[in-house]
């Protein structure tokens, strides 16, 4: 019995230590976000490249997915609304579903799988190979040079792509409305614009910013904690992605809770 309590105590202490270190690292990164000295030319150059890799390169396939899911999912939502005699609330249902839930969450998962895993692997390789220590020897700030460009690009990318995805979904939804309900473009636009509120946009932006922050922060932190062995890199990436998806789930639950209170 004593060994059981010792084992549980050790697990608890390790967990609390990990949480403390993660919060401390988050605090350092957030602090540097508001320091003017952090935004030197080298950092800005890396930031532009990160935004290009995260947003521009993925845009064609992202637009195609948005149009496909828009016509499919919004069509399903419209069908359900009609079946449950909620035709007069179709606009608010579509706007609430697209802006408050699906667009930011889908974008977060897509960026997490594409860029989160890549950043985690990149930082882990740099940690194992000693490149991070070499940068420190040359007095190069890791937070300003490596971490902030990726975190800022993550926030900008998720917010931008979530807005684009929401717009493309609504465009794709019109295709279903036209074929299934013979709804004119003017009627469809009036239904949506009369239902959209500033709160929907603020909710999407705020939720996307939270997603974008953790999508880059957690992989960076996981990469930094990789032990100095190349066979530890896949384990670090796996642990980082698990932590990341848990964080996304927590943000989603908290956002739902905030909407209910």
N, C-alpha and C positions, 0 to 999 in steps of 0.2 A: 504493500500500500504506500509505503514511504517513497518508493521509486516512482510510483505513478504520479504522486504529488510533485516530486522533483521534475519529472518529465513535463508535466503540465505547466509548472512554474517556469521552466526553461523556455518552453514554446511561447508563453505569454510575454516573458521578458524580451525575447527575440522579436516578437511581433511589435511590441511597444517601441523597441529600439528602431525597427524599420520605419514605423510610422513617424517617429520623431525625426529621423534623418530625412525622410521624404518631405515632411513639412518644412524642415530647415532649408532643404534644397529649393523647394518651391518659393519660400520667402526670399532667398537670395536672388532667384531669377526675377521675381516680381519687382524687387527693389531696383535691380539693374534696368528694368524696363523704363523707369522714370528718371534715370540718370542721363543727362545730355552727353556726357563723355562716352557713353556706351555706343553712340551712333557715329563711329568714325568711318572713314571711306571704305576700309576693308570690310567692315561689318555690313555696310549698305550694299556693297557689291555681292556679297554672299547672300544677302536677303533677296536681292533681285533674282539671282539664280535659283534660289529655293522656291520662290513664288512661280517662276517659269516651270520648274520641274513638277510642282505640285498642282498647279492650276492649268497652265496653257497646254502642256503635253497631254493631259487627261481629258481636255475639253471635248474633242469630237465624239469619243465613246460615251462621255458623260451626257452630252446632248441627246444621243441616240437612246440611252437608257431612260432619260427623263421623258422623252416622247413616248417610248414604249410603255413605261409604267403609268404615265399620265392617262393614256387612252384606256389601259387595262384596269387600273385601280380606281380611277375616278368613275369609269363606267360601272364598276361593281358598286361603288358608293351610291351612285345615282339610282341603280337598280334597287338596292336595299331601301333607300329613302322612299322610292315609289311604292315598294311592297308594304312598307310600314306606314303608308299614308303621311309622309313627311315632305311632300313635294314643295310646299311653301317654305321649307327650311333647307332646300338643297344647297343654296349658296353658302349659308353659314356652316353647313356640315362640311362641304368641300374645302372652304377656306380654313376652317379649324383643323381638319385632318391634314391638309397639305402643309400649311405654315407651322402649325404647332407641333406636329408629330413626325410625319413621314419624311419630309424634305431634310430637316436637320439630322434626323437619326440615320437615314440611309446614307447621306453624305458623310457622316462621321464614321460609319462602318467602312465605307469605301476608301476614305483617306487613311483610316487606321490600317487596313489591310495592305494598301499600296505604299504609303509613305511612312507610317509608324514602324512597320517591320524593317523597312530599309534604314531608317534612322537608328533604330535599335542595333542592327547589325553593324552599321558604320561606326558608331561610338564604341561598341564592344570590340571591334577589330582594332580600333585606335588605342583602346585601353590595353589590350593584350600585347600588341606589337610595341608598346612603349611610346607611341607617337604623342599621346597626351602629355606624358612626362617631358618629352622633348620640347613641346610648346611651352610648358611651364618654365623650363630652363632658359628659354629666350624671352621670359617675362611677357608672354602673350596670354592675355586673360581668356580663359576657356569660356566663361559665361558670355562675354561680349563677342568673342570671335566665332565660337562654335554653337553655343546654345541659343542665344537670343534670336539670331536669324531664323533658326528652325522653328522656334516657338512662335515668333511673330508671323512667319509664313503659314504656320498651321492655323492660327486664328484667322488671318486674312483669307486663306484658302477655303476653310470650312464655311465662313460667313458668305463669301462670294459665290461659291458653288451651291450652297443651300438656296440662296436667292434665285440663282439661275435655274436650279432644279425645280423649284416651286413654279417659276414662270413657265418652263417647258412642260411641266405636268399639266398646268392649266390649259396650255395650248393643245396638248394631246387629248385632254378631256373633251375639248370641243369636237374632236373627230367623232367620238362616241356619241355625244349629244346630237350631232347632226345626223348620224346614221340611225341611231336608235330612237330618238325623240323628234327628229326633224326640227330641231331647235335652230333658229337663225342666229347669226353671229351677234347681232345687236342684243337679242334677248339673253344670250349666254353671257355676254360682257356685262349687261345690266345686272343680271343675277349675281355675278361675282363681285362687281364693284360696289353694289349696294350692301354687300355683306361684309366686305373687308374693313377692318378697323386698324388704327395705328397700333393697338395693343398686339395684333397678330404679327406685325412687322418687328416690333420691339421684342416680342417673345422669341421669334425666330432668330434675331440677331444675338440676343443674350444667350440663348441656349447654344447656338453655333459657336459663340466665343468660348464658352465653357468647354464644349467638345474639342475645339481646336487647340486649346491650351493643354488639356491632358493628353491629347493624341501625340503631341511632341514631347511634353515634359516627362511622361512616364517612360517612353522608350529611351530617352536620354539618360534618365536616372538608372534604369535597368542596365544599360550599357556600361555605365560607370562602375557598377557593382560587379562586373564580370571578373572572375579570378584570372590570374595570369597564365592561362592555358588555352590553346586554340580549340581544344575539344569542348571547352566550356562555353563557347560562343553560341551554339544552337540552344543550349540550356538557358542561357541568359535571354535570348530572343523569345523563347517559349514562355519563360516566366514574365517577361515584359509584356507580351501580348495578352496573357491571362490577366495581369494587373490592369492593363488598358481596357479590356472588355468589361471587367468588373467596375472600373471607374465610369465607363460610358453608361452601364446599367444603373449605377447609383445616381448619376446626373439625371437620367431619364425618370427614375422614380421620384427624385426630389422635385423635378419640374412638374410632374403630375400632382404631387402633393401640394405644391405652391398654387396650382390652378384651382385646387379644391377648397383651399382655405379662404 
